[in-house]
Amino acid sequence: MGVGERLHGVRAMRGQMRSLGQPVAGRDVRVKLWAAIARGVSSKDAAVEVAFACAVGTRWFRQASGMTPISLAPISERY
């Protein structure tokens, strides 16, 4: 039995591996990230400041095309 056949058998027994997905961040974390970027901090350093990986901050910055997708104003008590 070759290596390819053995790996195929292992994968068949293991089942499909699920992805962990993207990190979930609430609005408050994203507001802190964008506020740090507005202060002039790089997206990598802003991500570390809000306790996320550098790659996550860079990804959020790229996905928003460098413009904040949310209002930085606090949400009213009504909502």
N, C-alpha and C positions, 0 to 999 in steps of 0.2 A: 504494500500500500504506500503510495507516494505522499509527500507532504501536502500537496494540494487536496488530495482525497481525505486525508486525516483532518485538515482544517475545515473542510466542507462538512464532515461528520460532526465536528465539535460545534460548528455554527448551527447545524440543524437541531442539536440537542439543547443548545443554550437559548434559542429563540431570538427574537429581534431585540437589539439593544436600543434603549430609549435615550434620546438626547436630553441633557440637562436643561437645555433651553437657555434663553437669555436671562440675565439677572433682572429681577423685578424691583423696580424702585418706585416709591410713591412720589406724589407731586412735590412734597417738601424737599426730598433729596434732589430732584431735578432743579427746583428753584435755587437751592444752595449751589449746585453746579453752575448754573447759568449766571448767578450773581458773582461767583468767583471768576468766571470768564469775562464778565463785564468789568471787573476790577483790573483785568489785564493779565490774569494768570493763564498759563497754557492749559489746553484741554486735558492733558495728561496729569498735570499738577492739581487741577481742579477735581479730577476724579479721585485722586489719592486723598484730597482734602475731605471728600464726602464718603470715604471708605469704600471705594470701588476700584477695580483694576484700571490701569492706564488705558488698556485697549477699549474698555467700555466707554470711558470719557471721549476718546477719539472717535469711536463709532457713533455715539450720540451727536457729537459735533458735526460729523460728516453727514449723517442722516438728516440733520436739520439745515444743512447747507450753510452753517456758520451763523444762522439767525435763530434767536430763541423762539421755540414753537409755542411757549406758554407765557402768560402774563406773569411778571414778577411781583405784581401787587398781591397783597394778602386776600384770601377768599373771605367774602362777607360771612357773618355769623348765620345768615339765613340758609346757606348751603353747607 
